[in-house]
Amino acid sequence: MADDRGRNRKPADGHNSADPESVVRSYWERIWLERDLDALEDLVSEPIVRHGPDGTETLTRRQLRQRLAGAFEAICASEVSVHALSADGDTIWIRLTLRGVSLATASAMLVAWMGQYRVAGGRIAEIWSLHQAGIDWEG
């Protein structure tokens, strides 16, 4: 990520006690950049609630893993630039641009994201997100 303050830190027992901001930053780094779907165990509640343009759904980690694996078939992320991040207790708001390569066309790809995350027990419990390809919110 463009700003590495959000490294995920876990105690020896494996439970994620990181602050909500670090959990969200780790989600973008470990899942989207490192493509480490095993990190869902550390970062996401069971189940997780997702809100998006198609409505609200409750997913198991396995279902979320399948969705993300499908997304990884379309894009290989190389950079996540966080343009704005705000926290209020267990709620994080983020605006970012994901840069990568479209695996269908082998061309550069940008995706702008706006998201809100609710973190409970050191894991993301709820996500509200919207994204749009082709937009760069760098400025």
Backbone bond lengths (Angstrom), bond angles and torsions (degrees), N, CA, C in turn:
res aa  C-N    CA-C-N  psi(-1)  N-CA   C-N-CA  omega(-1)  CA-C   N-CA-C  phi
1 M - - - 1.433 - - 1.523 108.32 -
2 A 1.275 116.18 157.18 1.446 120.97 -178.84 1.523 111.81 -62.62
3 D 1.316 119.02 -28.04 1.452 124.34 -179.57 1.521 106.96 -127.57
4 D 1.330 118.71 118.59 1.454 120.01 -171.44 1.521 114.02 -98.41
5 R 1.323 119.58 22.53 1.463 121.29 178.38 1.517 112.36 -64.01
6 G 1.327 118.65 -21.51 1.454 121.05 -169.85 1.506 116.36 -94.38
7 R 1.305 119.48 32.41 1.453 119.95 177.44 1.523 110.18 -58.24
8 N 1.330 115.68 135.20 1.458 121.12 179.01 1.522 109.02 -76.64
9 R 1.299 117.41 130.98 1.447 121.43 178.98 1.525 108.86 -122.83
10 K 1.344 115.42 131.79 1.450 120.41 -179.91 1.519 109.50 -125.16
11 P 1.311 117.17 141.20 1.451 118.94 172.94 1.523 110.30 -70.22
12 A 1.330 116.71 172.22 1.463 121.98 -175.62 1.522 112.93 -58.43
13 D 1.340 118.40 -27.41 1.463 119.70 -178.68 1.520 112.83 -76.68
14 G 1.352 118.09 -1.68 1.454 121.01 176.63 1.516 114.15 88.34
15 H 1.331 118.32 -10.22 1.463 120.19 -179.43 1.525 109.61 -78.08
16 N 1.295 117.02 133.55 1.452 123.07 -177.35 1.525 109.27 -81.19
17 S 1.341 116.98 111.62 1.458 119.91 179.72 1.522 111.12 -109.20
18 A 1.321 117.75 15.12 1.455 121.73 -178.26 1.523 110.29 -65.50
19 D 1.341 114.42 155.18 1.455 119.06 177.00 1.535 109.16 -67.30
20 P 1.337 117.63 159.12 1.470 120.83 -176.03 1.535 113.73 -54.73
21 E 1.332 117.67 -39.94 1.465 119.87 179.40 1.528 111.08 -61.11
22 S 1.319 117.03 -43.51 1.463 121.16 179.51 1.524 111.60 -64.98
23 V 1.323 116.49 -37.24 1.468 119.91 178.82 1.524 110.19 -62.53
24 V 1.329 117.57 -45.33 1.470 121.23 -179.44 1.521 110.58 -66.77
25 R 1.320 118.02 -43.79 1.466 120.38 177.32 1.526 110.63 -60.70
26 S 1.325 116.88 -41.93 1.464 120.94 178.41 1.516 111.86 -63.57
27 Y 1.329 116.18 -37.17 1.466 120.20 176.78 1.529 110.00 -56.60
28 W 1.325 116.85 -48.68 1.466 119.79 -178.51 1.520 111.50 -68.55
29 E 1.302 117.60 -38.40 1.467 120.19 -179.39 1.524 111.83 -71.85
30 R 1.317 116.43 -53.85 1.464 120.19 -173.43 1.525 112.72 -73.47
31 I 1.322 116.88 -40.16 1.467 119.11 -177.88 1.523 110.96 -80.41
32 W 1.329 117.18 -56.37 1.463 119.83 -171.46 1.521 114.17 -80.24
33 L 1.336 118.22 -38.41 1.460 119.29 -179.32 1.526 112.29 -86.61
34 E 1.314 116.98 -47.08 1.455 120.67 -178.60 1.527 112.63 -84.74
35 R 1.336 116.40 -13.10 1.473 122.11 -179.00 1.531 111.23 56.37
36 D 1.315 115.48 37.13 1.461 122.86 -177.20 1.527 109.43 -95.40
37 L 1.308 116.66 86.85 1.462 119.93 -178.23 1.521 112.84 -69.60
38 D 1.328 117.76 -19.05 1.462 120.07 174.21 1.531 111.03 -65.26
39 A 1.335 117.24 -22.77 1.468 121.69 179.36 1.524 111.81 -65.45
40 L 1.328 117.75 -16.82 1.470 120.04 177.15 1.525 110.76 -56.84
41 E 1.328 117.70 -32.71 1.466 121.48 178.92 1.524 111.02 -59.12
42 D 1.332 117.38 -37.63 1.461 122.42 -178.66 1.521 112.83 -83.34
43 L 1.328 116.95 -29.66 1.461 121.06 -164.91 1.520 115.99 -107.41
44 V 1.329 118.36 -17.27 1.464 121.47 -171.02 1.525 110.50 -127.60
45 S 1.331 115.68 136.91 1.468 122.00 177.25 1.522 111.26 -67.68
46 E 1.302 114.67 163.27 1.467 122.39 174.64 1.515 107.81 -121.31
47 P 1.327 119.29 109.27 1.471 128.58 -5.00 1.540 110.88 -82.24
48 I 1.310 115.70 179.05 1.459 123.17 176.05 1.527 108.00 -121.29
49 V 1.317 116.43 144.46 1.464 121.39 178.58 1.524 107.71 -105.40
50 R 1.344 116.62 127.48 1.460 122.36 178.73 1.523 109.97 -116.94
51 H 1.334 115.43 132.38 1.456 122.50 175.96 1.519 107.01 -115.74
52 G 1.321 116.78 128.66 1.464 120.56 -179.91 1.510 110.48 -152.08
53 P 1.313 116.55 -171.22 1.465 121.09 -177.38 1.532 113.57 -58.67
54 D 1.336 116.41 -26.47 1.465 120.37 -178.41 1.516 113.08 -94.35
55 G 1.342 117.31 7.41 1.452 120.17 178.01 1.513 112.83 114.29
56 T 1.309 115.17 -164.18 1.453 122.91 -177.48 1.513 109.33 -110.16
57 E 1.335 114.97 138.96 1.460 119.75 178.30 1.519 109.71 -144.38
58 T 1.305 115.20 149.36 1.452 122.09 174.95 1.518 107.33 -106.68
59 L 1.338 115.31 125.14 1.460 121.07 -175.49 1.520 111.18 -122.61
60 T 1.314 116.39 146.29 1.451 120.37 168.05 1.527 107.68 -76.81
61 R 1.316 116.98 165.79 1.468 119.41 175.52 1.522 110.35 -59.45
62 R 1.311 116.60 -37.95 1.474 120.11 -179.89 1.524 110.69 -62.33
63 Q 1.332 117.20 -43.60 1.465 120.32 178.22 1.530 111.34 -64.56
64 L 1.330 116.88 -41.58 1.463 120.04 177.52 1.521 110.12 -63.36
65 R 1.305 116.25 -41.16 1.472 121.15 177.75 1.530 110.52 -57.67
66 Q 1.327 117.02 -44.18 1.466 120.98 178.71 1.530 111.13 -63.00
67 R 1.330 117.30 -41.34 1.471 121.04 178.29 1.527 110.67 -62.24
68 L 1.310 115.77 -46.14 1.460 119.60 -179.32 1.523 111.42 -66.02
69 A 1.328 117.10 -39.15 1.469 120.13 177.09 1.526 110.07 -60.20
70 G 1.332 116.89 -37.80 1.465 120.74 176.09 1.517 111.80 -64.17
71 A 1.332 116.41 -40.45 1.465 120.35 177.56 1.520 110.63 -64.86
72 F 1.325 117.13 -35.93 1.453 121.37 179.91 1.528 111.60 -67.46
73 E 1.322 117.50 -19.05 1.463 120.55 175.23 1.518 111.42 -76.46
74 A 1.341 117.24 -16.47 1.466 121.85 -178.81 1.522 112.35 -99.64
75 I 1.326 117.50 -34.81 1.468 120.28 -174.98 1.525 110.35 -141.80
76 C 1.306 115.17 141.92 1.455 122.19 171.84 1.525 106.03 -112.91
77 A 1.325 116.63 108.95 1.460 121.63 -177.25 1.521 110.75 -75.28
78 S 1.321 115.88 140.27 1.457 121.02 177.18 1.529 112.27 -119.10
79 E 1.328 116.94 -19.60 1.461 120.62 -179.56 1.525 109.65 -155.88
80 V 1.321 115.24 142.02 1.455 121.98 172.42 1.518 106.44 -123.43
81 S 1.328 115.91 116.17 1.466 120.97 178.48 1.522 108.94 -104.02
82 V 1.329 115.54 115.60 1.455 121.08 178.30 1.523 107.37 -87.10
83 H 1.324 116.67 117.16 1.462 122.35 -178.62 1.520 112.25 -93.66
84 A 1.319 116.71 -29.85 1.460 121.10 178.43 1.517 108.16 -153.29
85 L 1.319 115.17 140.09 1.450 121.17 176.98 1.517 107.03 -147.04
86 S 1.316 115.15 131.18 1.454 120.70 -177.90 1.521 108.20 -136.78
87 A 1.316 116.16 140.84 1.455 120.67 -178.83 1.524 110.07 -127.08
88 D 1.329 114.81 142.62 1.455 122.32 172.60 1.523 106.38 -141.06
89 G 1.318 116.16 95.88 1.460 120.19 -177.45 1.514 110.93 64.20
90 D 1.324 116.46 -120.84 1.462 120.97 -177.48 1.529 113.13 -90.86
91 T 1.339 117.50 7.77 1.467 121.87 -177.89 1.526 110.21 -111.80
92 I 1.322 115.14 131.21 1.465 122.71 -179.84 1.520 108.54 -122.40
93 W 1.338 116.13 135.26 1.462 122.14 172.66 1.515 107.05 -114.52
94 I 1.330 116.48 138.98 1.461 120.41 -177.23 1.528 110.29 -141.87
95 R 1.329 115.17 143.16 1.469 122.42 172.00 1.517 105.67 -127.58
96 L 1.334 116.35 125.81 1.452 119.62 -174.75 1.526 111.62 -149.19
97 T 1.315 113.98 164.42 1.464 121.44 172.43 1.520 107.95 -120.35
98 L 1.319 115.92 128.64 1.455 122.61 174.90 1.526 106.98 -99.69
99 R 1.306 116.77 126.64 1.461 122.24 175.96 1.521 107.96 -109.04
100 G 1.313 115.73 142.07 1.444 119.08 179.03 1.505 111.39 -172.66
101 V 1.319 114.58 -157.79 1.458 122.23 -178.82 1.518 108.62 -124.21
102 S 1.319 115.59 131.52 1.462 120.79 172.69 1.523 107.11 -71.63
103 L 1.303 117.45 121.76 1.457 120.18 -179.13 1.528 112.00 -74.81
104 A 1.309 116.90 -17.56 1.471 120.52 177.57 1.525 111.83 -77.67
105 T 1.334 116.63 -35.82 1.463 120.46 -174.84 1.530 113.65 -116.02
106 A 1.323 117.67 -8.61 1.465 123.71 -176.55 1.532 112.04 60.38
107 S 1.323 116.63 24.64 1.464 120.48 179.04 1.526 109.96 -108.48
108 A 1.335 114.41 159.58 1.460 119.88 178.54 1.525 109.53 -60.85
109 M 1.323 115.10 147.01 1.466 120.16 -177.41 1.527 109.09 -141.37
110 L 1.329 115.69 140.58 1.459 123.24 174.36 1.520 108.14 -120.66
111 V 1.312 115.87 141.64 1.460 120.55 174.22 1.527 107.15 -136.79
112 A 1.328 116.23 123.03 1.464 121.94 176.54 1.525 108.44 -90.43
113 W 1.323 116.31 137.51 1.459 122.95 -178.74 1.519 110.47 -127.19
114 M 1.319 115.02 143.26 1.465 123.11 166.82 1.526 104.94 -127.83
115 G 1.310 115.41 130.86 1.449 117.41 -177.78 1.513 112.61 -146.44
116 Q 1.308 113.96 154.53 1.455 122.67 172.12 1.518 106.09 -128.59
117 Y 1.318 116.12 135.39 1.456 121.77 -176.94 1.516 109.35 -128.64
118 R 1.329 116.17 137.68 1.461 121.00 171.87 1.526 106.58 -109.70
119 V 1.321 115.56 123.27 1.458 121.89 -177.63 1.519 108.36 -107.37
120 A 1.322 116.26 130.29 1.466 122.25 178.35 1.524 108.25 -135.81
121 G 1.311 117.04 131.83 1.456 120.52 179.12 1.517 113.35 61.49
122 G 1.336 117.28 29.92 1.454 121.06 178.33 1.516 114.86 79.44
123 R 1.340 116.93 9.85 1.470 121.07 -179.84 1.529 109.84 -134.20
124 I 1.318 115.31 152.38 1.464 120.44 176.60 1.529 107.89 -71.14
125 A 1.328 115.68 121.78 1.461 121.37 -178.54 1.525 112.00 -103.81
126 E 1.332 116.00 -24.54 1.467 120.04 -175.38 1.527 108.88 -151.12
127 I 1.341 115.48 138.79 1.467 122.18 -179.47 1.523 109.09 -130.66
128 W 1.326 115.55 133.41 1.462 122.40 167.65 1.528 104.87 -116.17
129 S 1.329 118.80 124.67 1.463 117.26 -178.06 1.521 112.21 -149.24
130 L 1.325 111.82 148.96 1.464 122.34 172.98 1.522 107.14 -135.35
131 H 1.316 116.71 141.95 1.458 119.56 176.77 1.524 109.64 -143.03
132 Q 1.317 114.41 155.22 1.465 121.15 -179.00 1.527 108.65 -144.21
133 A 1.319 116.81 124.52 1.456 121.66 177.82 1.527 110.35 -72.68
134 G 1.332 114.79 149.30 1.455 120.31 173.56 1.503 115.68 87.08
135 I 1.323 118.81 2.11 1.467 121.24 -179.30 1.527 108.82 -110.26
136 D 1.320 116.34 135.31 1.450 122.38 176.24 1.520 108.28 -116.26
137 W 1.324 116.85 114.32 1.447 121.79 -178.61 1.522 111.21 -97.96
138 E 1.295 116.78 30.17 1.463 120.94 -177.14 1.515 112.37 -56.25
139 G 1.328 117.54 -40.29 1.462 120.32 -173.74 1.471 116.40 -89.92
